[in-house]
Amino acid sequence: MESKDELRLYSLSEAAKFLGISRMTLSNLIDCGKIDFINSPTGKRKQFTEKILRNYLENQKNRLPELTRRMEDVKVSNSGISEFDLNKIFDKIRYEVLDAKK
């Protein structure tokens, strides 16, 4: 039987935070069919179980060394860039490295 934590449903914002990505990136993953979700009873909201989120993270583990290397390259070469712009660049790299190769 599943525990209470395994049955908890995460909203889009909560799931994005859990995964360490932006809501926009998570929405893109949903649109591309790269992450599973559960529709709310009304069908208007996407929800996620912890199992779905952990499975997604587990599938990404092999791609993390490349992601880390590319992000470090960006930090070094763009030391004067704003944090907001740096996060946008990181989201793009995450998508390219973690999701485009599925």
Phi, psi and omega in degrees: 000139183283145179283170180300320180295324181289337181267349180299138178257132180261138174285174178302313180296316179295320179294318178299316179296317178302318182277345181077031179231169179281163177299322180297316179297317178297319177300320178296320178297320178296311181300327181272358180073026184263357175216139179283160176204171177240132175285143174293165180305329179277346181079005184266344183234147174265136179229160186222140172270162177297326179298317178300314182293317179293322176298317178299314180297319179299320179292342182266348187307319183293343182264356185295321179302317178295319179299313180299315180300313182294323179291321177296320177301318180294316181300316182292316185280346183233046186296341180263006185278151180292155179299321179299311180293323178297320177295323176296318178297316180298320177300318179296316179296317178303316180296313182298315186279313189274334190243328184289339183265008181298000000 
